[in-house]
């Protein structure tokens, strides 16, 4: 992966998420670019619950000061604007590249957070996850498992907007 080509970085994130789901006994299937907005489809072992994941991957997502906030940032594209539902989540993978190799981490983010953050008048469509929301998202495999178990806590999380932890922009038109 030393070449830095984006398709390899992106593929690494998709495979890493699939691996994480599989070792937790969750069925995972890569769409391999056959679905425009979904990279990984996941379902509970009994097939009763499913999640669609859009995976966005960065070599190093940490930003010390972006828009006046500390956090993590990924390119997302314009198609995210206004597009959300409780069973559609983002898996933001930070490969955390450093001189000794890689130390990947996954941030699970409800699609609502992304859909309401990114604005159509931006020249580049990026999502900034504030460091204040790290506890809600970083390695929250427990929420994925809870969703597949039908736990209301996970569905509430996927539809919530924690005002005290997120940044919300007003459209500038």
Rosetta constraint file for C-alpha pairs under 8 A:
AtomPair CA 1 CA 5 HARMONIC 7.58 0.50
AtomPair CA 1 CA 8 HARMONIC 6.51 0.50
AtomPair CA 1 CA 9 HARMONIC 7.17 0.50
AtomPair CA 4 CA 8 HARMONIC 7.39 0.50
AtomPair CA 4 CA 9 HARMONIC 7.06 0.50
AtomPair CA 5 CA 9 HARMONIC 6.63 0.50
AtomPair CA 6 CA 10 HARMONIC 5.99 0.50
AtomPair CA 7 CA 11 HARMONIC 5.97 0.50
AtomPair CA 8 CA 12 HARMONIC 6.04 0.50
AtomPair CA 9 CA 13 HARMONIC 6.53 0.50
AtomPair CA 9 CA 57 HARMONIC 6.41 0.50
AtomPair CA 9 CA 58 HARMONIC 7.00 0.50
AtomPair CA 9 CA 59 HARMONIC 7.08 0.50
AtomPair CA 10 CA 14 HARMONIC 6.44 0.50
AtomPair CA 10 CA 55 HARMONIC 7.67 0.50
AtomPair CA 10 CA 56 HARMONIC 6.68 0.50
AtomPair CA 10 CA 57 HARMONIC 5.42 0.50
AtomPair CA 10 CA 58 HARMONIC 7.82 0.50
AtomPair CA 11 CA 15 HARMONIC 6.11 0.50
AtomPair CA 12 CA 16 HARMONIC 5.95 0.50
AtomPair CA 12 CA 57 HARMONIC 7.83 0.50
AtomPair CA 13 CA 17 HARMONIC 6.17 0.50
AtomPair CA 13 CA 55 HARMONIC 6.66 0.50
AtomPair CA 13 CA 56 HARMONIC 7.00 0.50
AtomPair CA 13 CA 57 HARMONIC 5.37 0.50
AtomPair CA 13 CA 93 HARMONIC 5.69 0.50
AtomPair CA 13 CA 95 HARMONIC 7.64 0.50
AtomPair CA 14 CA 18 HARMONIC 6.23 0.50
AtomPair CA 14 CA 30 HARMONIC 7.37 0.50
AtomPair CA 14 CA 39 HARMONIC 6.86 0.50
AtomPair CA 14 CA 40 HARMONIC 7.10 0.50
AtomPair CA 14 CA 55 HARMONIC 6.03 0.50
AtomPair CA 15 CA 19 HARMONIC 6.03 0.50
AtomPair CA 15 CA 30 HARMONIC 7.91 0.50
AtomPair CA 16 CA 20 HARMONIC 6.21 0.50
AtomPair CA 17 CA 21 HARMONIC 6.25 0.50
AtomPair CA 17 CA 55 HARMONIC 7.98 0.50
AtomPair CA 17 CA 91 HARMONIC 7.41 0.50
AtomPair CA 17 CA 93 HARMONIC 7.96 0.50
AtomPair CA 17 CA 106 HARMONIC 7.57 0.50
AtomPair CA 18 CA 22 HARMONIC 6.08 0.50
AtomPair CA 18 CA 28 HARMONIC 5.71 0.50
AtomPair CA 18 CA 29 HARMONIC 7.18 0.50
AtomPair CA 18 CA 30 HARMONIC 7.34 0.50
AtomPair CA 18 CA 40 HARMONIC 7.14 0.50
AtomPair CA 19 CA 23 HARMONIC 6.22 0.50
AtomPair CA 20 CA 24 HARMONIC 6.56 0.50
AtomPair CA 21 CA 25 HARMONIC 6.54 0.50
AtomPair CA 21 CA 26 HARMONIC 5.12 0.50
AtomPair CA 21 CA 27 HARMONIC 6.92 0.50
AtomPair CA 21 CA 28 HARMONIC 6.38 0.50
AtomPair CA 21 CA 42 HARMONIC 7.80 0.50
AtomPair CA 22 CA 26 HARMONIC 5.19 0.50
AtomPair CA 22 CA 27 HARMONIC 6.11 0.50
AtomPair CA 22 CA 28 HARMONIC 6.41 0.50
AtomPair CA 25 CA 45 HARMONIC 7.26 0.50
AtomPair CA 26 CA 42 HARMONIC 6.69 0.50
AtomPair CA 26 CA 43 HARMONIC 6.16 0.50
AtomPair CA 26 CA 44 HARMONIC 5.58 0.50
AtomPair CA 26 CA 45 HARMONIC 6.19 0.50
AtomPair CA 27 CA 42 HARMONIC 5.35 0.50
AtomPair CA 27 CA 43 HARMONIC 5.20 0.50
AtomPair CA 27 CA 44 HARMONIC 6.31 0.50
AtomPair CA 27 CA 45 HARMONIC 6.35 0.50
AtomPair CA 28 CA 40 HARMONIC 6.49 0.50
AtomPair CA 28 CA 41 HARMONIC 5.69 0.50
AtomPair CA 28 CA 42 HARMONIC 4.38 0.50
AtomPair CA 28 CA 43 HARMONIC 6.71 0.50
AtomPair CA 29 CA 40 HARMONIC 5.50 0.50
AtomPair CA 29 CA 41 HARMONIC 5.21 0.50
AtomPair CA 29 CA 42 HARMONIC 6.37 0.50
AtomPair CA 30 CA 39 HARMONIC 5.82 0.50
AtomPair CA 30 CA 40 HARMONIC 4.56 0.50
AtomPair CA 30 CA 41 HARMONIC 6.51 0.50
AtomPair CA 31 CA 35 HARMONIC 6.07 0.50
AtomPair CA 31 CA 38 HARMONIC 6.98 0.50
AtomPair CA 31 CA 39 HARMONIC 5.31 0.50
AtomPair CA 31 CA 40 HARMONIC 5.89 0.50
AtomPair CA 31 CA 41 HARMONIC 7.26 0.50
AtomPair CA 32 CA 39 HARMONIC 6.76 0.50
AtomPair CA 33 CA 39 HARMONIC 6.93 0.50
AtomPair CA 35 CA 39 HARMONIC 6.95 0.50
AtomPair CA 37 CA 54 HARMONIC 6.22 0.50
AtomPair CA 38 CA 52 HARMONIC 5.99 0.50
AtomPair CA 38 CA 53 HARMONIC 5.61 0.50
AtomPair CA 38 CA 54 HARMONIC 4.90 0.50
AtomPair CA 38 CA 55 HARMONIC 7.82 0.50
AtomPair CA 39 CA 52 HARMONIC 7.59 0.50
AtomPair CA 39 CA 53 HARMONIC 5.88 0.50
AtomPair CA 39 CA 54 HARMONIC 5.13 0.50
AtomPair CA 39 CA 55 HARMONIC 6.06 0.50
AtomPair CA 40 CA 52 HARMONIC 6.12 0.50
AtomPair CA 40 CA 53 HARMONIC 5.14 0.50
AtomPair CA 40 CA 54 HARMONIC 6.78 0.50
AtomPair CA 40 CA 55 HARMONIC 7.57 0.50
AtomPair CA 41 CA 50 HARMONIC 7.28 0.50
AtomPair CA 41 CA 51 HARMONIC 6.08 0.50
AtomPair CA 41 CA 52 HARMONIC 4.82 0.50
AtomPair CA 41 CA 53 HARMONIC 6.30 0.50
AtomPair CA 42 CA 50 HARMONIC 5.52 0.50
AtomPair CA 42 CA 51 HARMONIC 5.24 0.50
AtomPair CA 42 CA 52 HARMONIC 6.38 0.50
AtomPair CA 42 CA 53 HARMONIC 7.79 0.50
AtomPair CA 43 CA 47 HARMONIC 5.67 0.50
AtomPair CA 43 CA 48 HARMONIC 7.40 0.50
AtomPair CA 43 CA 49 HARMONIC 5.60 0.50
AtomPair CA 43 CA 50 HARMONIC 4.13 0.50
AtomPair CA 43 CA 51 HARMONIC 6.32 0.50
AtomPair CA 43 CA 148 HARMONIC 7.09 0.50
AtomPair CA 44 CA 48 HARMONIC 6.34 0.50
AtomPair CA 44 CA 49 HARMONIC 5.49 0.50
AtomPair CA 44 CA 50 HARMONIC 6.41 0.50
AtomPair CA 44 CA 148 HARMONIC 5.29 0.50
AtomPair CA 44 CA 149 HARMONIC 7.62 0.50
AtomPair CA 48 CA 148 HARMONIC 7.81 0.50
AtomPair CA 49 CA 147 HARMONIC 7.56 0.50
AtomPair CA 49 CA 148 HARMONIC 5.34 0.50
AtomPair CA 49 CA 149 HARMONIC 7.74 0.50
AtomPair CA 49 CA 150 HARMONIC 7.34 0.50
AtomPair CA 50 CA 87 HARMONIC 7.04 0.50
AtomPair CA 50 CA 148 HARMONIC 6.93 0.50
AtomPair CA 51 CA 87 HARMONIC 4.98 0.50
AtomPair CA 51 CA 88 HARMONIC 5.94 0.50
AtomPair CA 51 CA 89 HARMONIC 7.19 0.50
AtomPair CA 52 CA 87 HARMONIC 6.26 0.50
AtomPair CA 52 CA 88 HARMONIC 4.82 0.50
AtomPair CA 52 CA 89 HARMONIC 6.28 0.50
AtomPair CA 53 CA 88 HARMONIC 5.95 0.50
AtomPair CA 53 CA 89 HARMONIC 5.05 0.50
AtomPair CA 53 CA 90 HARMONIC 5.34 0.50
AtomPair CA 53 CA 91 HARMONIC 6.27 0.50
AtomPair CA 54 CA 88 HARMONIC 7.71 0.50
AtomPair CA 54 CA 89 HARMONIC 6.54 0.50
AtomPair CA 54 CA 90 HARMONIC 4.88 0.50
AtomPair CA 54 CA 91 HARMONIC 6.20 0.50
AtomPair CA 55 CA 90 HARMONIC 5.83 0.50
AtomPair CA 55 CA 91 HARMONIC 4.81 0.50
AtomPair CA 55 CA 92 HARMONIC 5.84 0.50
AtomPair CA 55 CA 93 HARMONIC 7.12 0.50
AtomPair CA 56 CA 74 HARMONIC 6.62 0.50
AtomPair CA 56 CA 75 HARMONIC 7.24 0.50
AtomPair CA 56 CA 76 HARMONIC 6.98 0.50
AtomPair CA 56 CA 90 HARMONIC 7.40 0.50
AtomPair CA 56 CA 91 HARMONIC 6.45 0.50
AtomPair CA 56 CA 92 HARMONIC 4.93 0.50
AtomPair CA 56 CA 93 HARMONIC 6.12 0.50
AtomPair CA 57 CA 74 HARMONIC 6.99 0.50
AtomPair CA 57 CA 92 HARMONIC 5.85 0.50
AtomPair CA 57 CA 93 HARMONIC 4.60 0.50
AtomPair CA 57 CA 94 HARMONIC 5.91 0.50
AtomPair CA 57 CA 95 HARMONIC 7.18 0.50
AtomPair CA 58 CA 74 HARMONIC 6.41 0.50
AtomPair CA 58 CA 92 HARMONIC 7.97 0.50
AtomPair CA 58 CA 93 HARMONIC 6.35 0.50
AtomPair CA 58 CA 94 HARMONIC 5.10 0.50
AtomPair CA 58 CA 95 HARMONIC 6.10 0.50
AtomPair CA 58 CA 96 HARMONIC 7.85 0.50
AtomPair CA 59 CA 94 HARMONIC 6.05 0.50
AtomPair CA 59 CA 95 HARMONIC 4.92 0.50
AtomPair CA 59 CA 96 HARMONIC 5.74 0.50
AtomPair CA 59 CA 97 HARMONIC 5.57 0.50
AtomPair CA 60 CA 94 HARMONIC 5.75 0.50
AtomPair CA 60 CA 95 HARMONIC 6.09 0.50
AtomPair CA 60 CA 96 HARMONIC 4.75 0.50
AtomPair CA 60 CA 97 HARMONIC 5.97 0.50
AtomPair CA 61 CA 72 HARMONIC 4.84 0.50
AtomPair CA 61 CA 73 HARMONIC 5.12 0.50
AtomPair CA 61 CA 74 HARMONIC 6.48 0.50
AtomPair CA 61 CA 94 HARMONIC 5.62 0.50
AtomPair CA 61 CA 96 HARMONIC 7.33 0.50
AtomPair CA 62 CA 70 HARMONIC 7.95 0.50
AtomPair CA 62 CA 71 HARMONIC 5.87 0.50
AtomPair CA 62 CA 72 HARMONIC 4.39 0.50
AtomPair CA 62 CA 73 HARMONIC 6.59 0.50
AtomPair CA 63 CA 70 HARMONIC 5.89 0.50
AtomPair CA 63 CA 71 HARMONIC 5.36 0.50
AtomPair CA 63 CA 72 HARMONIC 5.53 0.50
AtomPair CA 63 CA 73 HARMONIC 6.84 0.50
AtomPair CA 64 CA 69 HARMONIC 7.33 0.50
AtomPair CA 64 CA 70 HARMONIC 4.76 0.50
AtomPair CA 64 CA 71 HARMONIC 6.55 0.50
AtomPair CA 65 CA 69 HARMONIC 5.20 0.50
AtomPair CA 65 CA 70 HARMONIC 4.93 0.50
AtomPair CA 65 CA 71 HARMONIC 7.48 0.50
AtomPair CA 66 CA 70 HARMONIC 6.21 0.50
AtomPair CA 66 CA 71 HARMONIC 7.32 0.50
AtomPair CA 66 CA 128 HARMONIC 7.93 0.50
AtomPair CA 69 CA 130 HARMONIC 6.56 0.50
AtomPair CA 69 CA 131 HARMONIC 7.94 0.50
AtomPair CA 70 CA 130 HARMONIC 5.93 0.50
AtomPair CA 70 CA 131 HARMONIC 5.70 0.50
AtomPair CA 71 CA 128 HARMONIC 6.44 0.50
AtomPair CA 71 CA 129 HARMONIC 5.46 0.50
AtomPair CA 71 CA 130 HARMONIC 4.16 0.50
AtomPair CA 71 CA 131 HARMONIC 4.36 0.50
AtomPair CA 71 CA 132 HARMONIC 7.79 0.50
AtomPair CA 72 CA 128 HARMONIC 5.60 0.50
AtomPair CA 72 CA 129 HARMONIC 5.17 0.50
AtomPair CA 72 CA 130 HARMONIC 6.47 0.50
AtomPair CA 72 CA 131 HARMONIC 7.08 0.50
AtomPair CA 73 CA 126 HARMONIC 6.66 0.50
AtomPair CA 73 CA 127 HARMONIC 5.51 0.50
AtomPair CA 73 CA 128 HARMONIC 4.47 0.50
AtomPair CA 73 CA 129 HARMONIC 6.28 0.50
AtomPair CA 74 CA 92 HARMONIC 7.44 0.50
AtomPair CA 74 CA 126 HARMONIC 5.57 0.50
AtomPair CA 74 CA 127 HARMONIC 5.40 0.50
AtomPair CA 74 CA 128 HARMONIC 6.81 0.50
AtomPair CA 75 CA 124 HARMONIC 7.87 0.50
AtomPair CA 75 CA 125 HARMONIC 6.05 0.50
AtomPair CA 75 CA 126 HARMONIC 4.46 0.50
AtomPair CA 75 CA 127 HARMONIC 6.41 0.50
AtomPair CA 76 CA 80 HARMONIC 6.87 0.50
AtomPair CA 76 CA 125 HARMONIC 5.74 0.50
AtomPair CA 76 CA 126 HARMONIC 5.42 0.50
AtomPair CA 76 CA 127 HARMONIC 6.43 0.50
AtomPair CA 77 CA 124 HARMONIC 7.50 0.50
AtomPair CA 77 CA 125 HARMONIC 4.97 0.50
AtomPair CA 77 CA 126 HARMONIC 7.05 0.50
AtomPair CA 78 CA 118 HARMONIC 7.81 0.50
AtomPair CA 78 CA 120 HARMONIC 6.86 0.50
AtomPair CA 78 CA 125 HARMONIC 5.87 0.50
AtomPair CA 79 CA 83 HARMONIC 7.51 0.50
AtomPair CA 80 CA 84 HARMONIC 7.95 0.50
AtomPair CA 80 CA 114 HARMONIC 6.78 0.50
AtomPair CA 80 CA 115 HARMONIC 5.35 0.50
AtomPair CA 80 CA 118 HARMONIC 7.37 0.50
AtomPair CA 81 CA 114 HARMONIC 7.45 0.50
AtomPair CA 81 CA 115 HARMONIC 4.56 0.50
AtomPair CA 81 CA 116 HARMONIC 6.76 0.50
AtomPair CA 81 CA 117 HARMONIC 7.96 0.50
AtomPair CA 81 CA 118 HARMONIC 5.93 0.50
AtomPair CA 81 CA 119 HARMONIC 6.56 0.50
AtomPair CA 81 CA 120 HARMONIC 6.98 0.50
AtomPair CA 82 CA 112 HARMONIC 7.76 0.50
AtomPair CA 82 CA 115 HARMONIC 4.53 0.50
AtomPair CA 82 CA 116 HARMONIC 6.19 0.50
AtomPair CA 83 CA 111 HARMONIC 7.11 0.50
AtomPair CA 83 CA 112 HARMONIC 7.27 0.50
AtomPair CA 83 CA 115 HARMONIC 5.42 0.50
AtomPair CA 84 CA 88 HARMONIC 6.52 0.50
AtomPair CA 84 CA 110 HARMONIC 7.93 0.50
AtomPair CA 84 CA 111 HARMONIC 4.83 0.50
AtomPair CA 84 CA 112 HARMONIC 5.00 0.50
AtomPair CA 84 CA 115 HARMONIC 6.22 0.50
AtomPair CA 85 CA 111 HARMONIC 6.51 0.50
AtomPair CA 85 CA 112 HARMONIC 6.82 0.50
AtomPair CA 85 CA 159 HARMONIC 7.65 0.50
AtomPair CA 86 CA 110 HARMONIC 7.18 0.50
AtomPair CA 86 CA 111 HARMONIC 7.44 0.50
AtomPair CA 86 CA 112 HARMONIC 7.94 0.50
AtomPair CA 86 CA 155 HARMONIC 6.45 0.50
AtomPair CA 86 CA 158 HARMONIC 5.30 0.50
AtomPair CA 86 CA 159 HARMONIC 5.84 0.50
AtomPair CA 87 CA 158 HARMONIC 7.70 0.50
AtomPair CA 88 CA 110 HARMONIC 6.97 0.50
AtomPair CA 88 CA 111 HARMONIC 5.88 0.50
AtomPair CA 89 CA 108 HARMONIC 6.87 0.50
AtomPair CA 89 CA 109 HARMONIC 5.83 0.50
AtomPair CA 89 CA 110 HARMONIC 4.71 0.50
AtomPair CA 89 CA 111 HARMONIC 4.99 0.50
AtomPair CA 89 CA 158 HARMONIC 7.71 0.50
AtomPair CA 90 CA 107 HARMONIC 7.95 0.50
AtomPair CA 90 CA 108 HARMONIC 5.82 0.50
AtomPair CA 90 CA 109 HARMONIC 5.06 0.50
AtomPair CA 90 CA 110 HARMONIC 6.16 0.50
AtomPair CA 90 CA 111 HARMONIC 6.06 0.50
AtomPair CA 91 CA 106 HARMONIC 6.21 0.50
AtomPair CA 91 CA 107 HARMONIC 5.73 0.50
AtomPair CA 91 CA 108 HARMONIC 4.81 0.50
AtomPair CA 91 CA 109 HARMONIC 6.42 0.50
AtomPair CA 92 CA 106 HARMONIC 5.66 0.50
AtomPair CA 92 CA 107 HARMONIC 5.00 0.50
AtomPair CA 92 CA 108 HARMONIC 6.37 0.50
AtomPair CA 92 CA 109 HARMONIC 7.37 0.50
AtomPair CA 93 CA 104 HARMONIC 6.77 0.50
AtomPair CA 93 CA 105 HARMONIC 5.73 0.50
AtomPair CA 93 CA 106 HARMONIC 4.56 0.50
AtomPair CA 93 CA 107 HARMONIC 6.32 0.50
AtomPair CA 94 CA 104 HARMONIC 5.55 0.50
AtomPair CA 94 CA 105 HARMONIC 5.29 0.50
AtomPair CA 94 CA 106 HARMONIC 6.38 0.50
AtomPair CA 94 CA 107 HARMONIC 7.94 0.50
AtomPair CA 95 CA 102 HARMONIC 5.97 0.50
AtomPair CA 95 CA 103 HARMONIC 5.83 0.50
AtomPair CA 95 CA 104 HARMONIC 4.03 0.50
AtomPair CA 95 CA 105 HARMONIC 6.36 0.50
AtomPair CA 96 CA 102 HARMONIC 5.72 0.50
AtomPair CA 96 CA 103 HARMONIC 5.24 0.50
AtomPair CA 96 CA 104 HARMONIC 5.66 0.50
AtomPair CA 96 CA 105 HARMONIC 7.45 0.50
AtomPair CA 97 CA 101 HARMONIC 6.02 0.50
AtomPair CA 97 CA 102 HARMONIC 4.73 0.50
AtomPair CA 97 CA 103 HARMONIC 6.68 0.50
AtomPair CA 98 CA 102 HARMONIC 6.20 0.50
AtomPair CA 105 CA 138 HARMONIC 7.28 0.50
AtomPair CA 105 CA 139 HARMONIC 6.67 0.50
AtomPair CA 106 CA 138 HARMONIC 5.98 0.50
AtomPair CA 106 CA 139 HARMONIC 5.33 0.50
AtomPair CA 107 CA 134 HARMONIC 7.71 0.50
AtomPair CA 107 CA 137 HARMONIC 4.87 0.50
AtomPair CA 107 CA 138 HARMONIC 4.35 0.50
AtomPair CA 107 CA 139 HARMONIC 5.79 0.50
AtomPair CA 107 CA 140 HARMONIC 7.15 0.50
AtomPair CA 108 CA 137 HARMONIC 4.90 0.50
AtomPair CA 108 CA 138 HARMONIC 6.51 0.50
AtomPair CA 108 CA 139 HARMONIC 7.06 0.50
AtomPair CA 108 CA 140 HARMONIC 6.40 0.50
AtomPair CA 109 CA 113 HARMONIC 6.96 0.50
AtomPair CA 109 CA 114 HARMONIC 7.72 0.50
AtomPair CA 109 CA 137 HARMONIC 6.04 0.50
AtomPair CA 109 CA 158 HARMONIC 7.76 0.50
AtomPair CA 110 CA 114 HARMONIC 7.20 0.50
AtomPair CA 110 CA 157 HARMONIC 7.66 0.50
AtomPair CA 110 CA 158 HARMONIC 4.90 0.50
AtomPair CA 110 CA 159 HARMONIC 7.10 0.50
AtomPair CA 111 CA 115 HARMONIC 6.01 0.50
AtomPair CA 111 CA 158 HARMONIC 7.61 0.50
AtomPair CA 112 CA 116 HARMONIC 6.05 0.50
AtomPair CA 112 CA 158 HARMONIC 7.53 0.50
AtomPair CA 112 CA 159 HARMONIC 6.79 0.50
AtomPair CA 112 CA 161 HARMONIC 7.91 0.50
AtomPair CA 113 CA 117 HARMONIC 6.13 0.50
AtomPair CA 113 CA 161 HARMONIC 6.95 0.50
AtomPair CA 114 CA 118 HARMONIC 6.25 0.50
AtomPair CA 114 CA 127 HARMONIC 6.46 0.50
AtomPair CA 116 CA 168 HARMONIC 7.26 0.50
AtomPair CA 117 CA 127 HARMONIC 7.01 0.50
AtomPair CA 117 CA 167 HARMONIC 7.27 0.50
AtomPair CA 117 CA 168 HARMONIC 5.66 0.50
AtomPair CA 117 CA 169 HARMONIC 6.21 0.50
AtomPair CA 118 CA 122 HARMONIC 7.81 0.50
AtomPair CA 118 CA 125 HARMONIC 6.39 0.50
AtomPair CA 118 CA 126 HARMONIC 6.82 0.50
AtomPair CA 118 CA 127 HARMONIC 6.54 0.50
AtomPair CA 118 CA 169 HARMONIC 7.90 0.50
AtomPair CA 119 CA 125 HARMONIC 7.60 0.50
AtomPair CA 119 CA 169 HARMONIC 7.75 0.50
AtomPair CA 119 CA 171 HARMONIC 6.25 0.50
AtomPair CA 120 CA 171 HARMONIC 7.89 0.50
AtomPair CA 121 CA 171 HARMONIC 7.46 0.50
AtomPair CA 121 CA 172 HARMONIC 7.15 0.50
AtomPair CA 121 CA 173 HARMONIC 7.38 0.50
AtomPair CA 129 CA 133 HARMONIC 6.72 0.50
AtomPair CA 129 CA 134 HARMONIC 7.64 0.50
AtomPair CA 129 CA 166 HARMONIC 7.35 0.50
AtomPair CA 130 CA 134 HARMONIC 7.06 0.50
AtomPair CA 130 CA 165 HARMONIC 7.14 0.50
AtomPair CA 130 CA 166 HARMONIC 6.31 0.50
AtomPair CA 130 CA 167 HARMONIC 7.23 0.50
AtomPair CA 132 CA 165 HARMONIC 5.19 0.50
AtomPair CA 132 CA 166 HARMONIC 7.35 0.50
AtomPair CA 133 CA 137 HARMONIC 6.55 0.50
AtomPair CA 133 CA 165 HARMONIC 5.20 0.50
AtomPair CA 133 CA 166 HARMONIC 6.60 0.50
AtomPair CA 134 CA 138 HARMONIC 5.40 0.50
AtomPair CA 136 CA 140 HARMONIC 7.27 0.50
AtomPair CA 140 CA 144 HARMONIC 6.99 0.50
AtomPair CA 141 CA 145 HARMONIC 6.25 0.50
AtomPair CA 142 CA 146 HARMONIC 5.98 0.50
AtomPair CA 143 CA 147 HARMONIC 6.00 0.50
AtomPair CA 143 CA 153 HARMONIC 7.96 0.50
AtomPair CA 143 CA 154 HARMONIC 5.37 0.50
AtomPair CA 144 CA 148 HARMONIC 6.43 0.50
AtomPair CA 144 CA 154 HARMONIC 7.33 0.50
AtomPair CA 145 CA 149 HARMONIC 6.24 0.50
AtomPair CA 146 CA 150 HARMONIC 6.34 0.50
AtomPair CA 146 CA 151 HARMONIC 5.12 0.50
AtomPair CA 146 CA 153 HARMONIC 7.46 0.50
AtomPair CA 146 CA 154 HARMONIC 5.80 0.50
AtomPair CA 147 CA 151 HARMONIC 5.53 0.50
AtomPair CA 147 CA 152 HARMONIC 7.52 0.50
AtomPair CA 147 CA 153 HARMONIC 7.91 0.50
AtomPair CA 147 CA 154 HARMONIC 5.06 0.50
AtomPair CA 147 CA 155 HARMONIC 6.40 0.50
AtomPair CA 150 CA 154 HARMONIC 7.95 0.50
AtomPair CA 151 CA 155 HARMONIC 7.02 0.50
AtomPair CA 152 CA 156 HARMONIC 5.96 0.50
AtomPair CA 153 CA 157 HARMONIC 6.15 0.50
AtomPair CA 154 CA 158 HARMONIC 6.26 0.50
AtomPair CA 155 CA 159 HARMONIC 6.44 0.50
AtomPair CA 156 CA 160 HARMONIC 5.96 0.50
AtomPair CA 161 CA 166 HARMONIC 7.70 0.50
AtomPair CA 162 CA 166 HARMONIC 6.34 0.50
AtomPair CA 163 CA 167 HARMONIC 7.69 0.50
